[in-house]
Amino acid sequence: MNKILEWSGVITAILYSILVALNIGLEFLGFSLLFISAILIGFWSFKLKHKGILFLQFFYASAGVIGMIRWFG
């Protein structure tokens, strides 16, 4: 399960960065993927007691929410 959380989080983060960098109008989807990535990697880091990575995921999740609100609103 740890590998699934880790790699799912990595893949969604990669897709987020590609969608935002391409600037093709899919930024809302990109920020949604960033939020999902932060949740997945957050669970992974919590389970494995990686406190620094867990702390970082709070900021990534916040950036995802802010991006969704600003893009959609």
C-alpha positions, 0 to 999 in steps of 0.5 A, spaced: 500 500 500 505 504 501 508 504 494 501 505 491 500 511 495 507 514 493 507 512 486 500 515 485 502 521 488 508 522 484 504 520 477 499 525 479 504 531 481 507 530 474 501 530 470 499 537 474 506 540 472 505 538 465 498 540 464 500 547 468 506 548 463 502 546 457 498 552 458 492 549 454 486 551 459 487 545 463 489 548 469 483 547 474 484 539 472 492 540 474 491 544 480 486 538 482 491 533 481 496 537 485 491 537 491 490 529 490 498 528 489 498 532 496 493 527 499 496 521 497 503 523 499 501 526 505 498 519 507 504 516 505 509 520 509 504 520 515 505 512 515 512 512 514 513 518 519 517 522 514 515 529 518 518 534 513 515 531 507 508 531 510 509 538 512 511 540 505 504 536 503 500 541 507 503 547 503 502 543 496 495 541 498 493 549 500 496 551 493 492 546 489 486 549 493 488 556 492 489 554 484 482 551 483 479 557 487 483 562 483 482 559 476 474 557 477 472 563 481 
